[in-house]
Amino acid sequence: MLKRFGPPAGLILLAFLFPLVNGALGTNLMFPVIVVAVYVMLALGLNIVVGFAGLLDLGFVAFYALGAYVVGWLASTHFKEVSFSLFSALPAQGVSGRELPGIHVSFWLLLILAGAFAALWGVIIGAPTLRLRGDYLAIVTLGFGEIIPRFFLNGDDIFGYNLTNGTIGIKGIDSPGLPFLPDSWRTWQQFGTLDLDPWYYTILVLVLVTIFVNIRLRDSRLGRAWIAVREDETAAAAMGVNLVTAKLWAYALGAVFGGLAGAFYGAFIKSIFPTSFSFNISVLVLCMVILGGMGSIYGVILGAILLQGINFYLLPQINEWVHAIGDALSSPLLSDADIPKYNYFIFGVLLVAMMLLRPEGIIPNRQRQEELREEDESVVETARV
């Protein structure tokens, strides 16, 4: 029992103590760690679709955008024509004493709404792909991943109505909070502009819930059906697996966590822009899943931490070292180098190296590892024949 639950319990304890360690060491890692945690949620959501069910999805950023815009619509002054509040941590009257314009719904309710809205669109997007496999499936999901962000980009004039505010985006999004706290401590924003601890603990709880749900799904009857579909759709159907139901559940449940991550990100950044949901994010999250190990929950978490850790911490550090060396050697080429802009090149090199040296990922899923070995053995046997 201790061997099984000891390491996860220790990691969870370290995660809860991280703000104290960060403050004691005087480091400034709270913001990048929060962003990394958002991408951990995205990677775990995509892992349900790609890792568990074996459905190649290149448009996962669409669910991320949908969750963010749900918060933008229902927790801001965007819809100024109405004045509605539901369990919001903000005071009912603004500074002027008048009712706040717009819709202001509690962040905790919006998490549920964002997850449900993204799941609905997951089913809508997944329905046309039920008969597709491989490259064809990837192309269709890529199309949806491009359509939805473009819709938000051009949604400032839909039959004369401004739904998304176009390229300007939606700003001034409400912060999470608890209505029963005193007025001066009611929302996360009022804890102090530099105090990110409430945001950190919020995303930490969301990540832990995501991990728990992923583990339960993996070990459930539905999870076993996904694995059967991933290995061989034809054999799974012959064994009685309902392919339609299994695939739609994969799309819907994966989309839920994409929507939750988008909802938190929108509230955290307090501004939503359509350019924040580009195709690059879908590719980056897919890289996290592949690097960590498709189907492996802990591997995907590690993949997300590694790629975003490289992006947020290692590359800026390398950039400083290169500049220091350039100053010491009086080399303008090194002094003016911009290493972080080559992040996708570095990610590409890592992926190529992983596919050559360890195609099953850093922490492989045992079943997936066996599948790859069987494929390699069949290729070798075919070559001998």
URPE-V79292 format. One record per residue. N is the residue number from 1. PHI is phi in whole degrees, 0 to 359 (NA if undefined). Layout:
n={N;N}
phi={PHI;PHI}
This chain:
n={1;2;3;4;5;6;7;8;9;10;11;12;13;14;15;16;17;18;19;20;21;22;23;24;25;26;27;28;29;30;31;32;33;34;35;36;37;38;39;40;41;42;43;44;45;46;47;48;49;50;51;52;53;54;55;56;57;58;59;60;61;62;63;64;65;66;67;68;69;70;71;72;73;74;75;76;77;78;79;80;81;82;83;84;85;86;87;88;89;90;91;92;93;94;95;96;97;98;99;100;101;102;103;104;105;106;107;108;109;110;111;112;113;114;115;116;117;118;119;120;121;122;123;124;125;126;127;128;129;130;131;132;133;134;135;136;137;138;139;140;141;142;143;144;145;146;147;148;149;150;151;152;153;154;155;156;157;158;159;160;161;162;163;164;165;166;167;168;169;170;171;172;173;174;175;176;177;178;179;180;181;182;183;184;185;186;187;188;189;190;191;192;193;194;195;196;197;198;199;200;201;202;203;204;205;206;207;208;209;210;211;212;213;214;215;216;217;218;219;220;221;222;223;224;225;226;227;228;229;230;231;232;233;234;235;236;237;238;239;240;241;242;243;244;245;246;247;248;249;250;251;252;253;254;255;256;257;258;259;260;261;262;263;264;265;266;267;268;269;270;271;272;273;274;275;276;277;278;279;280;281;282;283;284;285;286;287;288;289;290;291;292;293;294;295;296;297;298;299;300;301;302;303;304;305;306;307;308;309;310;311;312;313;314;315;316;317;318;319;320;321;322;323;324;325;326;327;328;329;330;331;332;333;334;335;336;337;338;339;340;341;342;343;344;345;346;347;348;349;350;351;352;353;354;355;356;357;358;359;360;361;362;363;364;365;366;367;368;369;370;371;372;373;374;375;376;377;378;379;380;381;382;383;384;385}
phi={NA;294;293;279;259;296;300;299;296;295;294;295;299;297;296;290;272;303;302;292;294;299;291;293;277;74;277;239;250;296;298;298;294;297;295;299;297;299;288;298;298;298;295;293;293;291;297;297;284;274;283;279;266;72;257;287;245;255;238;294;298;300;289;300;292;298;297;295;287;300;293;298;286;254;215;200;263;299;270;289;291;240;222;221;222;221;55;284;282;282;297;296;250;282;297;282;89;270;296;292;288;93;254;227;256;304;302;291;289;293;300;294;296;296;297;293;295;294;297;301;288;298;292;297;287;286;303;289;259;296;265;257;220;56;298;295;297;298;294;294;295;299;299;295;295;272;293;294;300;294;297;294;293;251;272;273;211;257;54;85;244;269;268;240;68;56;292;292;78;248;241;66;285;297;275;296;178;235;298;278;283;302;304;284;232;282;245;300;295;275;284;126;295;257;268;260;301;300;295;297;292;295;290;296;297;298;294;296;296;299;297;300;295;298;296;294;293;300;269;272;297;296;298;294;296;300;296;296;295;297;286;195;298;296;294;296;297;294;275;102;284;280;296;299;297;298;292;295;296;296;298;293;289;296;295;305;286;296;294;297;297;295;296;295;299;298;291;290;283;70;210;234;235;298;289;281;236;275;299;303;293;301;294;297;294;297;299;299;295;292;296;288;130;299;89;263;296;289;294;296;300;295;298;295;294;294;295;286;295;298;292;269;242;291;297;300;294;298;299;294;296;296;296;296;295;297;294;292;266;57;253;299;297;281;294;259;294;238;295;302;287;262;298;290;297;293;299;298;297;298;294;299;297;294;294;278;263;212;294;280;103;294;242;287;286;301;294;297;296;294;300;294;295;297;296;296;296;294;296;296;297;297;294;292;294}
